[in-house]
Amino acid sequence: MKEEVEDLEIYKKKIIPGKEIEILIKIGELPSRTPVHIPIFINKSQKPGPTLLLLGGLHGDEINGVEIIRRIKEDNLHIPNNGTIITIPVLNIFGFNNFSREVPDGKDVNRSFPGTKSGSLASRMAYNLMKEILPHVDFGIDFHTGGASRTNYPQIRCDMKDPMNRQMALAFNAPFTLQSSTIKKSLRSESSKMGKNIIVFEGGESLRYDEFVIKTAVDGYRRFIGKMGLVEEFEIVDEEPSIIIDKTRWVRASGAGLFRPYVYSGKQIEKGELLGEINGPYGHFKIKIVSPIDGFVIGLNNNPVVNPGDALLHLGVV
Ligand SMILES: [Zn+2]
């Protein structure tokens, strides 16, 4: 880690130690010409230490992440004793305002990295983050939720083969930690090329508050900043070690109808266990869904109306 506190400038703004600096990045405008800004908060301590990035709302409808960061700020946990914490509660402002995962042209910001200065809106967002913020960052947590009516049990996703990722994931100690390779053009994959470690927290469902998920994430974050040296003291409350998931698989609908789960998200399951049923809406058939593995339910579809091939349950193998 750095020996002394270095001068820091972001978007040509001098970051003063011991003071919260808010920067508004102009990312574009609405067709009405209303300017659109991304607010970024920077808290640099008087002491040297690592720089942590907290990112929410990369997918604009994944509100649990936004709320997790808001609670972190409410409890003043975004102010480090050592080093710097850069907080971006909502990256995809367009999607956030439109209740949408994507930006208005339908592009996914998390498939647009490293981005370009004058590319599509998603590409511009990615470019700004890569060029102006990531060079200052040592590591980060990117907060997500399940999409398309699917809920995720609180979990960290990262490539556990990387020792730093492993250290970060174990510091956070979410109920589950998933071995997860990076997806091309995602923030995780492009930042790892820069030598920056970004781990992903996944919990709950888009456009829905999940109090258990939010509390679990804030607790994990407390452990994280303690163990990663950003604060001097931290509390450990009855920690169960995270369950490491090496492989995952989706159970998909073999036919259309109404899906009724018999298991809850987070449940340990056995091979052959009845996980749910797909019922014909007029009562004329029933398809039983049986677990193909021993493992855990790490994600669950909450939309009862399903088509053939729809993802119903995400299962994790230990
Ligand atoms: Zn997401």
Residues whose N, C-alpha, C, O or C-beta is under 5 A from the ligand:
A	BS01	ZN	H59 E62 H144 T145
